[in-house]
Amino acid sequence: MAVAGPRTLVLLRHAKAEPAGDSGDVRRPLTARGRRQAAAVGPQLAALGGVDLALVSSALRTTETYELLAHHLSVHSHEVRDELYQAGPGDLLELLREVDGDVRSVLVVGHEPTMSGTAFVLHDTRDDLASQVSLGIPTATACVLDVPHPWAQLDRSGAHLRQIVRPGE
């Protein structure tokens, strides 16, 4: 049975990564700064509450980001998903619509411009927060959205962007 009431969606851009080298974009590791960013954003996300499901892109920089911040979070389950690496906002919405109705909170660790683009598409108001995400979000920055409907009904303007979390704030 699906649980009624609002849900929380956190869209997090991975922390700062090394430039693409011989091993290619998907294998880019975090820089020292990126490791600090991921560790710093962990407690801030923990303050938002537990995470029922974390969906993590299979790129090295996203898995490293997740591993560093997960030490601070109470995560029920997580999945590393190949399709998140090149997903656009529409692809991510489709994936989120498949989330079980009992899941109350989802953390997605992914890439730009998908994280900010998805937050912009979902946000129900064109306000200052919408303006900020419309320009993209920096590394290790999260968009926190309240989702009032079941995941299966998630659509354009179907959530409210409550907060933008930046490392070190």
Backbone bond lengths (Angstrom), bond angles and torsions (degrees), N, CA, C in turn:
res aa  C-N    CA-C-N  psi(-1)  N-CA   C-N-CA  omega(-1)  CA-C   N-CA-C  phi
1 M - - - 1.456 - - 1.521 108.98 -
2 A 1.326 116.84 130.90 1.460 122.01 179.48 1.524 110.16 -72.17
3 V 1.290 115.92 141.66 1.457 122.64 179.71 1.524 109.01 -84.63
4 A 1.338 116.17 134.01 1.458 120.33 179.20 1.528 109.72 -83.40
5 G 1.324 115.87 162.37 1.455 120.59 176.17 1.514 112.17 105.27
6 P 1.324 115.07 172.54 1.463 119.61 -175.20 1.526 112.38 -68.39
7 R 1.302 114.09 152.57 1.450 123.48 176.57 1.527 107.72 -119.11
8 T 1.321 115.68 165.06 1.464 120.73 178.72 1.520 109.14 -120.37
9 L 1.326 115.38 132.11 1.450 122.74 176.10 1.528 107.79 -120.76
10 V 1.332 116.39 124.77 1.456 121.70 178.09 1.529 107.43 -116.24
11 L 1.328 116.05 119.50 1.460 123.04 179.49 1.520 107.66 -107.00
12 L 1.329 117.09 108.98 1.460 122.44 -173.94 1.519 111.01 -113.04
13 R 1.321 115.67 125.35 1.463 120.09 172.03 1.531 107.71 -78.45
14 H 1.310 116.64 139.07 1.461 120.95 178.54 1.523 110.79 -55.77
15 A 1.327 115.47 161.23 1.460 121.80 178.03 1.535 110.20 -75.00
16 K 1.322 116.34 172.84 1.473 123.99 -176.20 1.531 111.42 -57.58
17 A 1.336 115.37 128.34 1.464 121.35 -177.32 1.522 111.26 -116.15
18 E 1.311 114.63 160.22 1.459 122.11 175.02 1.531 109.04 -64.86
19 P 1.326 117.64 155.48 1.469 120.03 173.53 1.532 110.00 -62.78
20 A 1.316 115.50 156.59 1.465 119.69 178.00 1.522 109.15 -62.41
21 G 1.314 115.80 133.17 1.468 121.07 178.72 1.509 109.82 -119.45
22 D 1.315 115.14 -153.51 1.459 121.23 -178.99 1.528 112.78 -62.16
23 S 1.329 116.99 -28.13 1.466 119.88 -177.45 1.528 112.82 -81.33
24 G 1.329 118.41 -5.62 1.463 121.80 175.71 1.518 113.59 91.25
25 D 1.312 114.68 169.55 1.462 121.96 -174.81 1.525 112.94 -62.42
26 V 1.303 117.99 -42.21 1.461 121.02 -174.62 1.534 112.29 -65.26
27 R 1.315 118.29 -22.62 1.468 122.93 -177.38 1.532 112.89 -101.01
28 R 1.329 117.86 14.58 1.467 120.88 179.76 1.527 110.42 -69.12
29 P 1.334 118.14 121.27 1.467 120.51 177.93 1.536 110.92 -84.33
30 L 1.310 115.48 168.52 1.459 120.68 174.78 1.521 110.24 -72.10
31 T 1.320 115.21 149.41 1.461 121.11 170.99 1.530 107.71 -80.17
32 A 1.319 116.75 173.79 1.467 120.48 175.05 1.533 109.39 -60.60
33 R 1.319 116.37 -40.74 1.470 120.22 177.20 1.525 110.48 -61.94
34 G 1.330 116.88 -41.90 1.454 121.16 178.69 1.520 112.51 -61.92
35 R 1.321 116.94 -37.86 1.467 120.63 178.00 1.536 109.77 -64.66
36 R 1.324 115.88 -40.33 1.467 119.38 177.32 1.533 110.70 -65.98
37 Q 1.355 116.02 -41.33 1.475 119.65 179.35 1.531 110.63 -59.99
38 A 1.327 116.41 -47.74 1.465 120.51 -177.53 1.528 110.96 -62.60
39 A 1.319 116.73 -42.15 1.460 120.44 178.20 1.526 111.30 -65.24
40 A 1.336 117.32 -35.34 1.469 121.49 -178.97 1.526 112.35 -73.35
41 V 1.316 117.78 -35.49 1.455 119.84 -176.88 1.547 111.27 -78.33
42 G 1.322 117.26 -21.17 1.463 121.08 179.80 1.527 113.93 -54.19
43 P 1.346 118.95 -54.83 1.463 120.16 179.20 1.532 113.17 -61.72
44 Q 1.330 116.41 -33.14 1.468 119.17 178.71 1.527 110.56 -66.29
45 L 1.325 116.82 -41.03 1.463 119.68 177.95 1.524 110.39 -70.71
46 A 1.323 117.00 -34.04 1.469 120.48 178.01 1.527 110.77 -61.55
47 A 1.327 116.71 -33.95 1.464 120.87 179.57 1.531 112.04 -64.34
48 L 1.331 116.71 -19.62 1.471 120.97 178.56 1.517 112.01 -78.98
49 G 1.329 117.81 -15.53 1.467 122.14 -178.50 1.517 110.50 117.95
50 G 1.312 115.93 179.33 1.457 121.92 -179.07 1.514 112.77 -70.47
51 V 1.314 114.71 166.19 1.463 122.51 179.38 1.522 107.91 -118.63
52 D 1.320 116.30 121.47 1.465 119.66 177.56 1.516 111.43 -74.49
53 L 1.341 116.53 -40.89 1.459 121.11 -176.56 1.516 109.68 -142.81
54 A 1.334 115.98 127.95 1.465 121.20 173.13 1.525 107.51 -110.18
55 L 1.329 116.03 128.13 1.458 123.19 175.76 1.516 106.34 -110.19
56 V 1.334 116.74 120.44 1.450 121.87 -171.08 1.524 109.49 -124.61
57 S 1.329 116.20 129.23 1.458 120.98 174.83 1.533 109.12 -59.66
58 S 1.311 116.58 148.35 1.462 121.16 -178.35 1.531 113.89 -77.91
59 A 1.331 118.92 -4.38 1.466 121.16 177.20 1.529 109.29 -63.19
60 L 1.320 116.76 145.58 1.459 121.47 -176.74 1.523 112.13 -56.88
61 R 1.331 118.23 -42.94 1.464 120.27 -176.72 1.525 112.60 -65.53
62 T 1.330 117.99 -29.62 1.466 119.96 178.32 1.522 110.98 -79.02
63 T 1.326 117.23 -39.35 1.470 118.88 178.43 1.529 110.53 -67.34
64 E 1.333 116.97 -37.94 1.467 119.32 176.22 1.525 111.06 -65.21
65 T 1.320 117.41 -41.59 1.467 121.05 177.20 1.522 109.89 -58.68
66 Y 1.327 116.23 -49.02 1.461 120.34 -179.48 1.533 111.39 -59.98
67 E 1.319 117.41 -46.58 1.464 120.48 -178.10 1.525 111.33 -59.33
68 L 1.331 117.63 -39.95 1.465 120.91 -179.10 1.522 112.77 -71.51
69 L 1.317 118.17 -37.11 1.465 118.72 -179.07 1.519 112.56 -86.43
70 A 1.320 118.08 -22.28 1.464 121.36 -177.72 1.524 112.56 -65.22
71 H 1.325 117.44 -22.91 1.470 120.38 177.07 1.520 111.24 -60.36
72 H 1.317 116.82 -23.40 1.460 122.01 -177.17 1.524 112.91 -97.29
73 L 1.329 116.68 -12.66 1.461 121.26 -172.68 1.520 112.25 -105.12
74 S 1.296 114.92 153.33 1.454 121.27 168.63 1.529 105.88 -97.28
75 V 1.345 116.71 102.31 1.462 122.41 -176.67 1.519 108.77 -111.90
76 H 1.326 115.76 123.26 1.464 120.15 179.44 1.520 111.07 -70.69
77 S 1.330 117.85 -48.71 1.463 121.14 176.94 1.524 109.63 -152.08
78 H 1.336 114.78 155.77 1.460 118.91 176.35 1.516 109.46 -140.28
79 E 1.333 114.11 152.54 1.458 121.73 179.65 1.516 108.35 -133.06
80 V 1.330 116.70 131.44 1.453 121.89 172.07 1.520 106.09 -92.08
81 R 1.322 116.63 121.05 1.467 121.70 -171.76 1.526 111.09 -120.22
82 D 1.341 115.68 119.53 1.469 121.32 178.12 1.522 112.47 -59.55
83 E 1.334 117.06 -37.45 1.467 120.27 -175.03 1.525 113.15 -67.45
84 L 1.316 118.55 -16.55 1.467 120.73 178.33 1.515 112.37 -73.95
85 Y 1.320 117.79 -20.76 1.463 120.62 -177.24 1.527 111.68 -60.78
86 Q 1.308 118.25 -44.37 1.470 120.71 -178.48 1.526 112.43 -113.92
87 A 1.316 117.60 14.98 1.460 121.49 -178.18 1.523 111.44 -67.76
88 G 1.316 115.77 143.59 1.457 122.16 169.66 1.521 108.19 -100.28
89 P 1.330 118.16 178.71 1.462 120.48 179.68 1.531 113.81 -55.64
90 G 1.333 117.77 -40.94 1.467 119.81 179.00 1.512 112.33 -63.68
91 D 1.330 116.57 -40.52 1.461 121.12 177.45 1.524 110.89 -63.89
92 L 1.324 116.13 -42.40 1.457 119.80 179.59 1.522 111.18 -65.53
93 L 1.333 117.40 -40.31 1.466 119.68 176.72 1.522 110.96 -60.14
94 E 1.315 117.26 -43.04 1.471 120.21 177.73 1.522 111.30 -60.33
95 L 1.315 116.91 -43.02 1.460 121.07 178.62 1.527 111.08 -63.48
96 L 1.327 117.14 -42.48 1.465 120.88 179.86 1.524 112.01 -66.84
97 R 1.317 117.32 -32.38 1.472 120.63 178.32 1.526 112.18 -64.89
98 E 1.327 116.27 -19.06 1.463 121.25 179.96 1.528 113.00 -88.40
99 V 1.323 117.74 -5.77 1.462 121.41 -178.76 1.527 108.97 -66.21
100 D 1.313 115.56 138.83 1.468 122.25 -179.96 1.527 110.80 -56.69
101 G 1.312 116.66 140.52 1.458 122.48 -177.54 1.511 114.78 -63.25
102 D 1.325 118.40 -19.95 1.462 121.75 179.40 1.528 112.80 -80.82
103 V 1.313 116.96 -12.88 1.463 121.37 -179.25 1.526 109.02 -73.99
104 R 1.327 115.78 126.25 1.466 121.13 -177.26 1.529 112.82 -94.13
105 S 1.339 116.24 -31.62 1.465 118.68 -176.80 1.525 110.55 -140.84
106 V 1.336 114.25 137.06 1.459 121.75 -179.70 1.521 108.44 -127.05
107 L 1.328 115.27 133.18 1.458 123.04 171.84 1.519 106.78 -111.23
108 V 1.327 117.23 126.80 1.459 122.24 174.42 1.518 107.44 -112.89
109 V 1.328 116.91 123.54 1.464 121.48 175.79 1.521 105.83 -107.17
110 G 1.332 115.40 110.68 1.455 120.15 -173.30 1.512 112.95 -144.92
111 H 1.320 114.65 -147.62 1.459 122.88 -167.82 1.531 111.83 -126.00
112 E 1.322 113.57 162.43 1.460 121.41 171.37 1.519 108.08 -91.18
113 P 1.300 118.37 146.22 1.467 127.91 7.69 1.528 113.94 -91.18
114 T 1.324 117.55 10.61 1.469 120.47 -174.52 1.522 113.32 -66.39
115 M 1.341 118.15 -40.64 1.463 119.33 -177.09 1.525 110.75 -64.57
116 S 1.326 118.08 -50.75 1.461 119.92 179.84 1.523 111.07 -69.96
117 G 1.327 117.33 -37.38 1.463 120.49 179.46 1.521 112.07 -62.80
118 T 1.318 116.50 -39.73 1.468 120.54 178.29 1.519 110.24 -67.93
119 A 1.338 117.08 -42.94 1.465 119.96 178.17 1.526 110.45 -60.61
120 F 1.325 116.78 -42.48 1.461 120.98 179.85 1.528 111.31 -64.01
121 V 1.314 117.03 -44.02 1.469 121.53 -179.56 1.534 110.83 -64.77
122 L 1.320 117.01 -38.00 1.468 120.86 -176.94 1.525 113.27 -79.69
123 H 1.330 117.90 -30.03 1.469 121.41 -173.90 1.526 110.94 -61.87
124 D 1.332 115.34 133.67 1.460 121.89 -174.20 1.519 114.98 -87.94
125 T 1.315 118.01 -1.92 1.461 121.79 -175.92 1.525 109.42 -135.83
126 R 1.311 116.94 140.73 1.461 120.11 175.27 1.525 107.54 -96.93
127 D 1.333 114.81 86.34 1.453 122.06 -176.64 1.526 110.00 -123.44
128 D 1.331 117.05 -163.23 1.456 121.57 -178.71 1.531 111.91 -62.11
129 L 1.335 117.31 -39.76 1.460 119.46 178.52 1.526 110.82 -64.06
130 A 1.321 116.63 -39.95 1.464 120.25 177.25 1.526 110.21 -61.52
131 S 1.322 116.65 -41.42 1.464 120.27 178.38 1.517 111.28 -62.03
132 Q 1.339 116.42 -40.13 1.461 120.17 179.98 1.526 111.33 -64.11
133 V 1.320 118.12 -46.85 1.475 119.40 -177.36 1.517 111.94 -75.51
134 S 1.323 118.11 -22.65 1.464 119.76 179.39 1.526 111.30 -63.91
135 L 1.313 116.60 -23.19 1.462 122.11 179.75 1.525 112.68 -91.63
136 G 1.331 116.65 -2.73 1.460 121.21 -177.34 1.518 110.10 98.21
137 I 1.335 115.58 164.70 1.461 120.35 -179.79 1.523 109.70 -122.82
138 P 1.340 116.44 146.68 1.463 120.34 179.07 1.534 111.38 -70.68
139 T 1.320 115.34 171.97 1.460 120.52 177.64 1.526 110.97 -59.75
140 A 1.332 115.35 148.32 1.466 124.15 177.93 1.528 112.90 59.20
141 T 1.306 117.03 28.88 1.464 122.35 178.57 1.521 108.56 -109.62
142 A 1.334 115.14 140.39 1.466 120.73 -176.93 1.521 111.19 -120.88
143 C 1.308 115.29 141.82 1.459 123.14 171.97 1.527 106.76 -103.66
144 V 1.325 116.79 122.70 1.459 122.12 -177.99 1.524 107.96 -105.72
145 L 1.334 115.65 119.83 1.463 120.70 -176.86 1.520 111.03 -119.98
146 D 1.337 115.77 141.36 1.458 122.30 170.57 1.519 107.23 -92.35
147 V 1.320 115.81 127.71 1.463 122.03 -179.17 1.531 107.52 -113.17
148 P 1.337 118.45 109.17 1.459 120.78 -174.14 1.526 115.00 -80.82
149 H 1.316 117.17 -11.34 1.464 121.31 -175.13 1.522 110.18 -116.00
150 P 1.334 117.42 167.00 1.468 119.70 173.21 1.527 110.83 -58.51
151 W 1.332 116.18 151.67 1.464 121.42 -179.52 1.518 111.59 -53.57
152 A 1.318 117.18 -37.93 1.468 121.78 -177.46 1.527 112.21 -61.08
153 Q 1.330 117.54 -21.52 1.464 122.07 -178.69 1.535 112.74 -100.62
154 L 1.309 117.53 6.22 1.454 120.85 -177.75 1.525 110.70 -62.75
155 D 1.333 115.56 128.21 1.464 120.33 -177.88 1.530 109.29 -153.97
156 R 1.330 115.80 177.18 1.469 121.94 178.69 1.525 110.81 -48.54
157 S 1.323 115.25 138.13 1.472 122.80 179.59 1.521 112.11 55.65
158 G 1.323 117.19 26.35 1.459 121.57 -176.04 1.512 115.08 -101.89
159 A 1.331 117.18 14.96 1.459 121.35 178.66 1.526 107.73 -148.30
160 H 1.318 115.17 169.98 1.464 119.12 179.30 1.525 109.36 -122.62
161 L 1.329 116.02 121.22 1.459 122.04 177.15 1.525 107.97 -73.18
162 R 1.311 115.15 105.11 1.455 122.05 -175.05 1.522 112.83 -84.21
163 Q 1.347 116.08 -35.89 1.454 118.63 -168.57 1.529 109.73 -161.06
164 I 1.315 115.25 150.51 1.452 122.15 169.33 1.524 106.20 -115.37
165 V 1.336 116.05 124.06 1.460 122.03 -178.29 1.515 108.57 -106.47
166 R 1.333 115.07 124.13 1.466 121.48 179.45 1.508 109.42 -114.37
167 P 1.325 118.79 147.48 1.466 119.02 -179.42 1.524 110.25 -63.62
168 G 1.325 114.72 138.54 1.461 119.49 177.31 1.509 115.07 84.45
169 E 1.337 118.39 1.73 1.470 119.49 179.67 1.520 109.95 -94.14
